[in-house]
Amino acid sequence: MALLMLLTACSSGGSASETVTPTVLPTSTNVVEAKDDHVEEARALIQKAFSYDASGLEPVVEEDQASFRFEAGEKDYYIVEFHNGYQYPATLYHFEHLGEDQDFDLAQEDDSYFDEGLIETAKTFVKDIYGVDCTEATVHAYGYKNKIAVQMETAPDEVFSVRYYYKDTEPTGVLFCKDVKALEQVMEKNEAKQYL
């Protein structure tokens, strides 16, 4: 469920635009049962990706699912979600801009918000966290609401979508999916502008 929320949410702090839209992405049957080692792995990934020590935080765990939410502040939290059959977490994300720029939509703006340097940063981010070389990946980039998504298809069943808050040059998260069409459908539902 968290993956669907992340893909469709607008980081608008609970507005109607955060409503989950049905997609063909993994359902709850794909989500693995939560285990203690998942919590430690989630904490390690948060440290690696965002240089944040979550060791003092107890995660909120979706019932019987390996989806962990570490609350660092009132509008500041991290989510890590594991799925069956996925060699990487489906979601590794830092929400820290909830409620900001609710009326802003990159899809309605010119292309000046997109910088091609975000692609190299996204490739480095995935390499540093998961050890995956994205230099030969097929790359697409999108803008919607207050997010920029750099989508990298490294294999037909291996897609990383690195997300940025539109004012930042450092990633705010990465989603992993085995179905590029599913991610494209999410971009369509969000009426995203395609940069690449």
Number of C-alpha atoms within 10 A of each C-alpha: 15 18 25 19 15 19 22 20 22 27 23 18 15 12 13 10 16 16 13 16 14 12 15 12 20 18 13 11 10 14 20 18 16 18 11 9 9 18 21 13 13 27 23 16 21 24 15 15 20 17 10 14 14 19 15 9 12 12 20 12 16 15 9 11 19 23 28 24 22 23 18 17 8 8 12 13 17 24 24 28 26 25 24 16 10 15 11 18 21 23 26 25 25 23 17 17 17 17 14 13 13 15 9 14 18 21 20 13 13 9 13 7 13 20 11 12 9 21 21 12 16 26 22 17 21 20 14 13 16 15 10 14 13 22 14 11 16 13 18 16 21 21 28 22 25 21 23 30 29 26 27 25 21 17 13 10 11 17 23 28 25 27 25 21 20 20 11 11 14 16 22 22 26 25 23 26 23 19 16 20 13 15 22 15 14 19 19 13 14 19 17 22 21 16 17 11
